[in-house]
């Protein structure tokens, strides 16, 4: 790889010189608390050290060296990384599929049919109840480790070709398919696994733009009744309840992030006054905004 002439490739339209490339190495020089903010789906591989994950409403989980986890688009995850830790971040753009003939919907249907035969919905119910859960922390096998080392070496030697890394991502998904059990892949991709991935991805991408079910339905050219029926089929709960939970989660995350004051957050979420916002926090989060901030004032933001 030392013989590669990467400088001459930088004029190519596939040169991935953007701020958030397809694959990126992140090093932690000191032990610190941080936050992953994911504007797109991604997989994080811990190649050195260890991190502790904290997801809203879910118990802390340790991710040691040689393990990886999935982050859904729009998800924000608090974590603590040890000094000397290193992560390889793989950003997933476009449709998630293991090969041209197998995608996440087929994985969902395969598992659903299997559970029907077993006359048990326990696994699917667990998947639905852990929307942002961290059960899906998997260990990298030998084939995957070889692929990751190759990508890290390519980055270190200055290879910035987007097409090259997109091919590597396709290879990564193929290795998922042939070397991990369907149940493991179900846990890994639980936050986005559904019978209608196009619909669910559109929900996750745009839900912050709407305050009511009617507005949401109109944006997708459906009546509220049609939208509710489809939403229930995909998410297992009503859109109103889902949007309420997301609102609580987002308010909590905005308070922790600290980039907005209480007035800004109250205005953004449609509260008539800051006192109404304070009451909402106490009723739904159990504490005032100030108490929430004080409990977590050492968290910073890291956008992946």
Secondary structure as the mmCIF struct_conf table of DSSP 4:
data_model
#
loop_
_struct_conf.conf_type_id
_struct_conf.id
_struct_conf.beg_label_comp_id
_struct_conf.beg_label_asym_id
_struct_conf.beg_label_seq_id
_struct_conf.end_label_comp_id
_struct_conf.end_label_asym_id
_struct_conf.end_label_seq_id
TURN_TY1_P TURN_TY1_P1 UNK A 2 UNK A 3
HELX_RH_3T_P HELX_RH_3T_P1 UNK A 7 UNK A 9
TURN_TY1_P TURN_TY1_P2 UNK A 10 UNK A 11
BEND BEND1 UNK A 12 UNK A 12
TURN_TY1_P TURN_TY1_P3 UNK A 13 UNK A 14
STRN STRN1 UNK A 15 UNK A 15
BEND BEND2 UNK A 18 UNK A 20
BEND BEND3 UNK A 22 UNK A 22
STRN STRN2 UNK A 23 UNK A 28
BEND BEND4 UNK A 29 UNK A 30
STRN STRN3 UNK A 32 UNK A 37
BEND BEND5 UNK A 39 UNK A 40
STRN STRN4 UNK A 42 UNK A 48
BEND BEND6 UNK A 49 UNK A 49
STRN STRN5 UNK A 50 UNK A 54
TURN_TY1_P TURN_TY1_P4 UNK A 56 UNK A 57
BEND BEND7 UNK A 58 UNK A 58
STRN STRN6 UNK A 61 UNK A 64
TURN_TY1_P TURN_TY1_P5 UNK A 65 UNK A 66
STRN STRN7 UNK A 67 UNK A 71
TURN_TY1_P TURN_TY1_P6 UNK A 73 UNK A 74
STRN STRN8 UNK A 76 UNK A 81
TURN_TY1_P TURN_TY1_P7 UNK A 83 UNK A 84
STRN STRN9 UNK A 85 UNK A 91
BEND BEND8 UNK A 94 UNK A 94
STRN STRN10 UNK A 97 UNK A 99
TURN_TY1_P TURN_TY1_P8 UNK A 100 UNK A 101
STRN STRN11 UNK A 102 UNK A 103
HELX_RH_AL_P HELX_RH_AL_P1 UNK A 104 UNK A 117
TURN_TY1_P TURN_TY1_P9 UNK A 118 UNK A 119
HELX_RH_AL_P HELX_RH_AL_P2 UNK A 122 UNK A 129
TURN_TY1_P TURN_TY1_P10 UNK A 131 UNK A 132
STRN STRN12 UNK A 138 UNK A 139
HELX_RH_AL_P HELX_RH_AL_P3 UNK A 142 UNK A 156
TURN_TY1_P TURN_TY1_P11 UNK A 157 UNK A 158
STRN STRN13 UNK A 161 UNK A 161
HELX_RH_AL_P HELX_RH_AL_P4 UNK A 162 UNK A 179
BEND BEND9 UNK A 180 UNK A 180
HELX_RH_AL_P HELX_RH_AL_P5 UNK A 182 UNK A 188
TURN_TY1_P TURN_TY1_P12 UNK A 189 UNK A 192
BEND BEND10 UNK A 195 UNK A 195
HELX_RH_AL_P HELX_RH_AL_P6 UNK A 197 UNK A 206
HELX_RH_3T_P HELX_RH_3T_P2 UNK A 207 UNK A 209
BEND BEND11 UNK A 211 UNK A 212
HELX_RH_AL_P HELX_RH_AL_P7 UNK A 213 UNK A 219
TURN_TY1_P TURN_TY1_P13 UNK A 220 UNK A 221
HELX_RH_AL_P HELX_RH_AL_P8 UNK A 224 UNK A 235
BEND BEND12 UNK A 236 UNK A 237
HELX_RH_AL_P HELX_RH_AL_P9 UNK A 239 UNK A 257
BEND BEND13 UNK A 259 UNK A 260
HELX_RH_AL_P HELX_RH_AL_P10 UNK A 262 UNK A 268
TURN_TY1_P TURN_TY1_P14 UNK A 269 UNK A 270
BEND BEND14 UNK A 272 UNK A 273
HELX_RH_AL_P HELX_RH_AL_P11 UNK A 274 UNK A 285
BEND BEND15 UNK A 286 UNK A 287
HELX_RH_AL_P HELX_RH_AL_P12 UNK A 289 UNK A 294
TURN_TY1_P TURN_TY1_P15 UNK A 295 UNK A 298
STRN STRN14 UNK A 302 UNK A 303
#
